[in-house]
Amino acid sequence: MLAPLRNENLDGGVMMILPLSKRDIDPRIRHSCQKDDRIMTTDQRISTANATSNAFRSLPFMGVIRVNVAAMEVGFRMGHPDWINLGQGQPEVGELEGAPPRYNQINLQPEDHAYGAVEGVDELREAVAAHYNRLYRQGKSSQYTAANVAVAAGGRLALSRCGAALDNVRLGYFRPDYTAYEDLMTTFQRLNPVAIDLLPEDGFRIDPDALDAIVQADGLGALLISNPCNPTGMILQGEELQAWIEMGRRNNCAMLMDEFYSHFNYTDGPSSPPVSSAAYVNDVNEDEVVIFDGLTKCFRYPGWRIGWVVAPESIIQTMTAAGSFVDGGPSRPMQRAAIDILKPERADQETNALRHAFAAKQNLTLERLADMGIKVHGQPQGTFYVYASVADLPDAINAGTSFMHAGFKHQVLTVPGEYFDVNPNRERQGTSPFEQFVRFSFGPPIDKVEQGLDRLAKMIKTY
Ligand SMILES: Cc1ncc(COP(=O)(O)O)c(C=O)c1O
């Protein structure tokens, strides 16, 4: 077998990709090989991990991860100084002006060697509840407690626990949205996914009344959405978000609110407040509002794998039961460190610094893309992405995939927009409506973002 490639997961962790050569495949199972990477085209190979056994399915890498795999084919390595990763789904993780110093020591206690609670340690659960009450529920009679919080090793695991905990339900989801939702809905077969299209000409937004009508007509029992939205950067907030939460309450539709970018709001510049549906919940144990967030994006610690769910106590119990077989609970020392990160003064200092730094990067990215003739629909307000159309560029680079491959020649990574065309079980055939979109990340430090945009501008001029 060839040496394993170390592939950094664009949205967090690290995985190993094992390229198999024809020679390496055991002849006894050769007949069952569906794909061999030496005879697959690059695009086939990046869209499908090899299945070398009848027992295992041919499983594609989650959308954005494919970009890394494709880039590695042409020399990209994580941390390689010559490459600029405008595809990355992680915020810069180094020191940031105005932010507290990066946490640099994890302490181990003798009890850390034992299993911890599946739902997380009580002290962190209390700290998360207090964080939500402080930011979003001041003056409200119904307050979150530790019983409303479960901690999981990262957002995708929290979502997976949720997928394992949901019953047969008609689950509404939006296109485009976060790529992992496709895998979630494909993996948990009890879920019955119902797509709702967000159109570029509507700025990727949907009116709450129109949504209400869809929820009723389709009999949706739950809705899943990222807000702020990865990839579009759109944010539901204020009265609009309130209308969504009320719509869920009226229709008995559980609102699964993925708020992993809750602090990346620059609607009114860097002083914009964080956004959470927690502000519009009436009774924390009655309203079926399930909030996902964590340290991954808003506190710039994706490697810590600390995510959480905030929800009615009964839902937390069900999701904990799911966690008891899915994963067994998060790391104990990392949870203790997370308590420090959520201390109010430190947390506010971090998130304010973050908004200042990222608002500047958003401005830069929007300006530079406009100069390149890359069109943004609507006015993105948050996250660290710009989702834009390359349709007006020369034919050779006017699609997300050709643009990505052209970018590789200049050592820049971007993500084709069609990867966010959530399509569980790949049931929908044909061309994606987002074929001519690209997701640009301004997650890296500003000098890198600027360099990457310079290279793309130069690249476009060569066509
Ligand atoms: C919308 C959204 N939710 C959840 C996550 C998951 O984060 P984690 O890396 O903690 O699994 C991501 C990561 O990219 C995301 O974009």
The ligand as a Gaussian input file, in Angstrom:
#p B3LYP/6-31G(d) Opt

LIG

0 1
 C      -22.916000      24.888000       9.598000
 C      -21.939000      24.024000      10.314000
 N      -22.365000      23.282000      11.332000
 C      -21.558000      22.456000      12.004000
 C      -20.228000      22.353000      11.660000
 C      -19.421000      21.314000      12.358000
 O      -18.387000      21.657000      13.080000
 P      -17.359000      20.601000      13.718000
 O      -16.096000      20.823000      12.989000
 O      -17.330000      20.991000      15.165000
 O      -17.876000      19.215000      13.524000
 C      -19.734000      23.101000      10.592000
 C      -18.328000      22.964000      10.161000
 O      -17.948000      23.351000       9.089000
 C      -20.609000      23.958000       9.908000
 O      -20.191000      24.681000       8.853000

